[in-house]
Amino acid sequence: MALRVSNTEFEHREIELKAKPAHMLEISPKGTVPVLWVPGQKGKEVIEQSLEIMQWALERNDPEHWLIQDEHQSGAMYDLIKRNDGVFKFNLDRYKYPHRYNLSDPLVYRQNGEHFLKELNVLLEKSQYLMGQTPCLADVALMPFVRQFSKVDSHWFEQLPYEKLKRWLRDFENSNLFVSIMAKRALWVSF
């Protein structure tokens, strides 16, 4: 979404993770997605983390002001992203994939993750987006994880009393930007 919003030209390559292309593994041996390859860029030519890719794109062009300039607000935004990427993602992974972690009761992790959802809902009771009246990097960085959490048991999620959070998520899912990014693409095949 950040690449699109920043008007960055890019080639999107959809891959099958079970059959990773040799070129992908050549430029990024860790073999995870996303990977942004910027041939000819001085310094870091391969960017392998979602947040770093978003920052790279928005530092070049940020027409919707997703990068907050106010130092205090920016710090709060990055703190929220850090907690999402740490504690919330820890609980999400164990709730969504209990078999990977040899867990018999993923509901403990759902309950732990719900604490973060409640916190997000409190923020959204104060404003339309997490940090104010317009979307910012935090909204776009957190939304995919909240979406994943909601899909594990969508009936349970819809029963939650967090109406502002559910509206925020639906608004993103129904946005032209998100719909265009999520359009199904043919798998990329290298020759």
Sequence and secondary structure as in RCSB ss.txt:
>XXXX:A:sequence
MALRVSNTEFEHREIELKAKPAHMLEISPKGTVPVLWVPGQKGKEVIEQSLEIMQWALERNDPEHWLIQDEHQSG
AMYDLIKRNDGVFKFNLDRYKYPHRYNLSDPLVYRQNGEHFLKELNVLLEKSQYLMGQTPCLADVALMPFVRQFS
KVDSHWFEQLPYEKLKRWLRDFENSNLFVSIMAKRALWVSF
>XXXX:A:secstr
 HHHHTT      B  GGG  HHHHHH TT  S  EE TT SS  EE  HHHHHHHHHHH  TT  S  SHHHHH
HHHHHHHHIIIIIHHHHHHHH GGGGT S THHHHHHHHHHHHHHHHHHHHSSBTTBSS  HHHHHHHHHHHHHH
HHTHHHHHHSS HHHHHHHHHHHTSHHHHHHT    B    
